[in-house]
């Protein structure tokens, strides 16, 4: 095996390792986001209906304002 073949093989193995690490981190972040969303849903479900509606309305209103500010 020539030196250039070894270098290419080493570079490909290093790139594969980097991609595997990135995929692992992405999976971890995705799982963390899913747990956070579930936690928020659980907290909302624990509220009485009027309070829940007020919270969802406020969150929705805040997001609409952010979208309008972003597009200006």
C-alpha positions in Angstrom: 0.0 0.0 0.0 1.5 3.3 -1.0 1.9 6.3 1.3 -0.8 8.3 -0.6 -3.3 5.5 -0.2 -2.6 5.3 3.5 -3.1 9.1 3.8 -6.4 8.9 1.9 -7.5 6.0 4.0 -6.6 7.8 7.2 -8.4 10.9 6.1 -11.5 8.9 5.2 -11.5 7.2 8.6 -11.0 10.5 10.4 -13.9 12.0 8.4 -16.1 9.0 9.2 -15.3 9.4 12.9 -16.2 13.0 12.8 -19.5 12.2 11.0 -20.3 9.5 13.6 -19.6 11.9 16.5 -21.8 14.6 14.8 -24.6 12.1 14.3 -24.4 11.0 18.0 -24.5 14.7 19.1 -27.5 15.3 16.8 -29.4 12.3 18.3 -28.6 13.5 21.8 -29.9 17.0 21.0 -33.0 15.6 19.4 -33.8 13.4 22.4 -33.2 16.4 24.7 -35.6 18.5 22.7 -38.3 15.7 22.8 -38.0 15.5 26.5 -38.3 19.2 26.9 -41.4 19.3 24.7 -42.9 16.5 26.7 -42.1 18.3 29.9 -43.8 21.5 28.6 -46.9 19.5 27.5 -47.1 17.8 30.9 -46.9 21.2 32.6 -49.6 22.6 30.4 -51.8 19.6 30.9 -51.5 20.1 34.7 -53.1 23.6 34.4 -56.8 24.3 34.6 -58.4 24.9 31.2 -58.6 28.7 31.6 -55.0 29.1 32.7 -53.8 26.8 30.0 -55.7 28.8 27.4 -54.2 32.0 28.7 -50.7 30.6 28.6 -51.1 29.2 25.1 -52.6 32.5 24.0 -49.7 34.5 25.4 -47.1 32.2 23.9 -48.8 32.4 20.5 -49.0 36.2 20.7 -45.3 36.5 21.7 -44.4 34.3 18.7 -46.5 36.4 16.3 -44.8 39.5 17.5 -41.3 37.9 17.0 -42.3 36.9 13.4 -43.5 40.4 12.6 -40.3 42.0 14.1 -38.2 39.6 12.1 -39.8 40.5 8.8 -39.5 44.2 9.2 
